[in-house]
Amino acid sequence: MLKLRLKNESNTLLLGAAIGSAIKNLDFKNFEIHLNGNLGAGKTTLVRGVLQNLNWRDVVTSPSYTLCEEYEIDGRLLLHIDLYRINSIEDVEVLNLDREIAMPKIIFIEWPENLQTERNVDVIIDLEHDNQARHASIECKDTNIESSIKTYYENE
């Protein structure tokens, strides 16, 4: 498990860029990242960093009210899901996370504890904050991805 101290928003964006860089050239059909953390912990900021690294140049908004924001970038579909207000399995099923599509799909899920089902997760990120900084704990199914994230983050 990789543990990082994120001193400010720029460090959170940098961690997102490191994740984007680590997954940019992977060959996958579906890649799923779960983001845990209280309100204001930096989950959407982290996703913004990933998207910017993957060449998204437009606004990245929190899916708090829409539940799902979709981004198509360079032949990939990215789904940014917020399950904070989800109350039942039916609410999750409406999002159709497992829909078959022709392009690779990256799914970011905030508040994954509200899924109420098991999913195949590639990366789990826990974000915590105190008065001074945020702390990120990153667990990757593939240790090469974890190593790539660490190298990028420490060298930028």
Secondary structure as GFF3:
##gff-version 3
##sequence-region A 1 156
A	DSSP	beta_strand	2	6	.	.	.	ID=ss1
A	DSSP	alpha_helix	9	24	.	.	.	ID=ss2
A	DSSP	beta_strand	30	36	.	.	.	ID=ss3
A	DSSP	alpha_helix	43	53	.	.	.	ID=ss4
A	DSSP	beta_strand	68	73	.	.	.	ID=ss5
A	DSSP	beta_strand	76	82	.	.	.	ID=ss6
A	DSSP	alpha_helix	89	93	.	.	.	ID=ss7
A	DSSP	beta_strand	105	110	.	.	.	ID=ss8
A	DSSP	three_ten_helix	112	114	.	.	.	ID=ss9
A	DSSP	beta_strand	123	129	.	.	.	ID=ss10
A	DSSP	beta_strand	134	140	.	.	.	ID=ss11
A	DSSP	alpha_helix	143	155	.	.	.	ID=ss12
###
